[in-house]
Amino acid sequence: MAITTGIQAMLRVLADSGVRYLFGNPGTTELPLMDALVDDPRLTYLLGLQEIPVMAIADGYAHASRSPAVVNLHISCGLGNAMGMLYNAYREGTPLVVTAGQQDRRLALEEPILWGDMVSVARPWTKWAVEVQRVEDVPVAIRRGLQAAMTPPTGPVFIAIPLDVQMEQAEMDLRGASPPNLLVRPPLESLRRAAAVLAEARNPGILVGSRICEADAVAELVEVADRLGAPVIHEATTSHGRCSFPAQHPLAAEPLPFWSPEVCRRLSEFDVLLAAGMKLFQQYIYHEPARTLPDTVRLVHLDDNPWEIGKNCAAEVGLVGHPRPALAELAELLDAMMTPGQIEAAQARGRRRAAEHAARREALRRQAAAERELRPLSPLGLMESLARVLPDNVAVVEESPTTTLSYFERSGALRNTSGYFAQRGWALGWGLNCAIGVRLAWPDRPVLAVIGDGSAMYGIQGLWTATRYRIPVTFVITNNGQYRILKDCAQELQLPAARAGCFLGLDLAGPAIDFVALAQSLGVAACRVGDPDSLSDVVRESLAGDAPRLVEVAVKRSS
Ligand SMILES: Cc1ncc(C[n+]2csc(CCOP(=O)(O)OP(=O)(O)O)c2C)c(N)n1
């Protein structure tokens, strides 16, 4: 027990829990924190110039470091600016502890400047939201917040601390959080049923989501896929997230298509599907028929979040538990259960899938290589120029909706699965900043961010933070001068003007945005390139460098 202030208690519990960074943007109600940090050697504060960068840098850091990231926001207006990124974190399950100041409670009845009911604002997109009312409760709230953020389903929490509580003193227990071991295996009886269904499948497939990568269970999934000879299918780019299966593995299949009729058609060849760590299904635009999973499929669904199992699609066997021990156990059970005939059939399926996969990958690479001739570069031509220079240990962050096309993964250029980050929540402004957080967590891995011109403008201030703290990220801005995805969606919705090729509010060309000048004004070295060889050269050099750099590339417009 020690006598200290509320804010010192918060810092002590955070430091004792292993937290090293605070990501923030302050106002008056956060000044006790800023003051206390002046000579605190335990925690480093990273200043972001707006709340979108603050939250998204923290998001990237949390995912790459596999630890909770702690954010400090200004009262109501700061939280307001942060809401899009809070939404992303909630959809992704990012373990964020978002703290904020609150007005002095002695003023509250008068409704002082910037006072507001922040808990009600944050609650829908957090696992837990609270305003601490007694200084003695600060350490408990911080410990609980850290633990709640990391416990499945992982996700953000929100803790507001009024100014008077921050400055008050009390005697408190300041020990850090010590979360329990969460490697909980699903019940053996359910695993046996799952293994039996999978073993007897004539043509099994595997649907995989981000939580397999996040649970560090990719190697275990490979073991299961190999035993079954089953292709492994990621979510469509609309909700892709992390890469949970090695892109170069012979069983890595094309991701799911976008719309329900094609998803259903694609899945109709399978008699059994194992869904692992994936939300079934995250659709976007309604299509008839809306059904995604064919009636004929028997579903085995594994997740650490029971809410996901049977949520939209009835599962014959539901497995609730940590994916790593669950998949390891499943592989062992398959070894014990599969008959020689089943093993032989699985091997034959695997060989057939491998041949199909190799042919598809080769055709994609050929097409991309041919498109290198186009000017301005096409999306494929651009991605192929980047793919040529990706180091083995690169981390890639993508937020460029119509340019990236899952090319790194589909072409096999991505050799290290852990380093792939893509949008899941779709509040834009995330990608450029997520990349900064990833690099902060992984100082030894080069980081490439491929960001659309539209997306970049929602969080461009992050460039200043990258320079200020010398965090070397290579930002490639794919500039097509438009919100192309929205034009594509307007056509998909068959809207009358869009069908005639007319759009309003979806072009960024008048005036054109000068990303080179913008980056330079925020302290980041920048250049513009147009041909593929120069692009490859400048990105290769930048990835090996020790400072942030921005490369603007013109991309062919569709209309
Ligand atoms: C904060 C936020 N505002 C608006 C949108 C809607 N939106 C989705 S994609 C998109 C355009 C993205 O443009 P760009 O990054 O240039 O990629 P492109 O579609 O041209 O490939 C917009 C505005 C959003 N998802 N998030």
The ligand as an SDF file (V2000), in Angstrom:
LIG
                    3D

 26 27  0  0  0  0  0  0  0  0999 V2000
  -14.1620    7.6640  -41.7180 C   0  0  0  0  0  0  0  0  0  0  0  0
  -14.7710    7.1670  -42.9720 C   0  0  0  0  0  0  0  0  0  0  0  0
  -15.4360    8.0280  -43.7930 N   0  0  0  0  0  0  0  0  0  0  0  0
  -15.9600    7.5920  -44.9570 C   0  0  0  0  0  0  0  0  0  0  0  0
  -15.8850    6.2760  -45.2990 C   0  0  0  0  0  0  0  0  0  0  0  0
  -16.5350    5.7710  -46.5900 C   0  0  0  0  0  0  0  0  0  0  0  0
  -15.5040    5.2970  -47.5340 N   0  0  0  0  0  0  0  0  0  0  0  0
  -15.2550    3.9850  -47.6910 C   0  0  0  0  0  0  0  0  0  0  0  0
  -14.0940    3.6790  -48.8180 S   0  0  0  0  0  0  0  0  0  0  0  0
  -13.9230    5.3210  -49.1710 C   0  0  0  0  0  0  0  0  0  0  0  0
  -12.9900    5.7960  -50.2270 C   0  0  0  0  0  0  0  0  0  0  0  0
  -11.5650    5.3430  -50.0980 C   0  0  0  0  0  0  0  0  0  0  0  0
  -10.8160    5.9750  -51.0890 O   0  0  0  0  0  0  0  0  0  0  0  0
   -9.3230    5.5910  -51.3800 P   0  0  0  0  0  0  0  0  0  0  0  0
   -8.5950    5.3520  -50.1260 O   0  0  0  0  0  0  0  0  0  0  0  0
   -8.7490    6.6170  -52.2820 O   0  0  0  0  0  0  0  0  0  0  0  0
   -9.3940    4.1960  -52.1140 O   0  0  0  0  0  0  0  0  0  0  0  0
  -10.0540    3.7710  -53.5250 P   0  0  0  0  0  0  0  0  0  0  0  0
  -11.4800    3.4890  -53.2270 O   0  0  0  0  0  0  0  0  0  0  0  0
   -9.8870    4.9090  -54.4790 O   0  0  0  0  0  0  0  0  0  0  0  0
   -9.3200    2.5610  -53.9090 O   0  0  0  0  0  0  0  0  0  0  0  0
  -14.7620    6.0880  -48.3650 C   0  0  0  0  0  0  0  0  0  0  0  0
  -14.8230    7.5690  -48.3880 C   0  0  0  0  0  0  0  0  0  0  0  0
  -15.2550    5.3970  -44.3900 C   0  0  0  0  0  0  0  0  0  0  0  0
  -15.1940    4.0960  -44.6090 N   0  0  0  0  0  0  0  0  0  0  0  0
  -14.6840    5.8720  -43.2690 N   0  0  0  0  0  0  0  0  0  0  0  0
  1  2  1  0
  2  3  1  0
  2 26  2  0
  3  4  2  0
  4  5  1  0
  5  6  1  0
  5 24  2  0
  6  7  1  0
  7  8  2  0
  7 22  1  0
  8  9  1  0
  9 10  1  0
 10 11  1  0
 10 22  2  0
 11 12  1  0
 12 13  1  0
 13 14  1  0
 14 15  2  0
 14 16  1  0
 14 17  1  0
 17 18  1  0
 18 19  2  0
 18 20  1  0
 18 21  1  0
 22 23  1  0
 24 25  1  0
 24 26  1  0
M  CHG  1   7   1
M  END
$$$$
